[in-house]
Amino acid sequence: MKRILFVDDDPLVFEGLRRILAPQKGQWEMAFAPEGETALALLAATPFDVVVSDLYMPRMDGAALLKTVRERWPGWCASFFPARPTWRMRCAPRRWRINVC
């Protein structure tokens, strides 16, 4: 079973992810962190296979978080998902879906 950590500062995003990804519960074990620092603490305590982070967060943004993750735990799969939709997301929604490595 893949262990996936989602990181976002917006609780509404977590609610949406939980609802959308509910059918995957038998295949994925999912955890949710409200900020980068919490995500790093969870990663230090428990191994995850994949980290999926929002790009735009206060204090530690997604780019800084995933850079730190890759430095501390090389070989992990990391992905961004922007909370604010862009024209690219509207034009090519399949490109922005989450793919497990």
N, C-alpha and C positions, 0 to 999 in steps of 0.2 A: 504494500500500500504506500503510495506517495504521500509525503508530509509537505504541505504547502503553507507558507506564511504570507498572509496578505497584510500590507501596511498602508494605512490611510488615516488622515486626521478627521475625516468626515464620517460620523456614525451612520448617516443615511446610505453611504456607499457600502458599508458593511452589511446593513440590512438587505440591500439589493443583491449583493454578492451571495449572502447566505441563501436567499430565496432562489436565485438563478442557479446556483451550484448545488442545491439540495439533492438532485438526482445523482451526484457524484459521491455522496457520502460513503458508499460502499467501496469506492476505489481510492478516494483521497481522504486524508485526515487534514483538516483545515484549522488554522489558528489565525487570530486577528490581533494586530498591534496598532494602537492609535498614533504612534509616533516612532521616529527612527531609534531613539534611545531605548524604548521598550522592546523594539524588534531586536536590537543587538543583545539585550539581556536575555530574551527568549532563545535566541540562536546560541548564546554561550551555554545555556542550561540544557537545551534540547536540540538534537540535530533535525534539520529540515532538508528536504530535497530541492525545494524551489522557493524562491522569494519573489513575490510580485508586489511592487510598490508604486504608489502614486508618485508622480514627479514633483508636484507642487505641494510642499508641506512647510509649516513654520519650523524654525530652529534648524533641523536637519532635513534638507530636501531629499527627494528620492535618488538623485544622482550621487549625492554624498553618501547616503546609506548604502547603495549598491556598490559603490567604490570600496567602502569599508568592508562590506561583506566579502567581496572578491579578494581583498587583501588578506583578511583573516582566515577565510575558508576557501582557498582556491578550488576551482573545478565545479563550483555550484552554479546552478542555472539561475539567472536573475532576469527580471523583465519589468518594464515600466507600463503603467496604464495611466493616461492622463485623465483626471477627474473632469476637467473642462473640455467639452467636445470641440473638436476643430473641424474645419471643412474636410480635411483628409479622412477623418473618422466617418463623416456622413457619406463621403463618396466611396470609401472602400472599407465597410465595416468588418469584413472577414479578416482583414489585415491586422486588426486590433484585438482579435479574440485571444484568449489565453491558451497557450499551448504548453503542455507539460513536457519537459525534456526527458 
